[in-house]
Amino acid sequence: MDRAKRRTIALALALAAQLAVPCAQAEDYPARPVRIIVGFIPGSSADITARVLGQRMGQILGQQFVVENKPGAGSSLAAEFVARAPKDGYTLFSCIVRQHHQCGHQSQSFV
C-alpha cells in the first residue's frame, strides 16, 4: 500500500473516531468569580493593570474578576499560591516580565 493511501485511511479513521465519541458538555466559563493574583502591593502598576483588565473581562464575560494582592519575594509568593491553587481556571496570575539589557560601550581612540 502506498504512502498516500495509508495517510488517507489514517485520516478517515481519525475522523470516524472523533465522530463516534460523544461530545462532552463543558460548563459555561466563568460560572463563578475568578481571582486574579498579583504579586505586588495595591496601587502598583501591576495592580492597576490587573484591575483594569479584570473589570473589562468581567464586563465581557458577565462574571466578577477579583484582584488579590500577595506581595513579597519578587512575586514568588504569588506564583507559588497560584501553582498550588486548583487547576480549574478560576485562579489567574498577573505578573510583569522585565527584560534587562546590558549594553557594552567600547571607547575608541582617534589618535
Steps between C-alpha positions, in 0.01 A plus 500: 500500500646836405559783743219728377242224533612415855481866594147531361386191690659629822325836463166330430539283811590801711194687375277199568639475855428869559142464382444184706596662831210687659569866557559599861296789629734759648366739759474861401817679601509680730218361711629665818732792588857477371797604713790692350806469724749787482845472658533869576351749746163669442538814290801372306498501122448122498202534735340778298549309175344186649203699632435669165527169313288322762227761475493478120507118501213505749296720269569279201450163673226605743679382813695669776882503487649563845856631534695369800842640586761262640822705500838367598811325374479660156158343430622151595245478783217581261633255240520224761145578615370469144701183438336337803148616405258255337563468126151611403567834330353709782834620638707711262849641553586851392871570476738744344770377268807717510786481262836629603744584229858586555659707232874490475663818383839492343711806509696576189808705481524735203870578517 
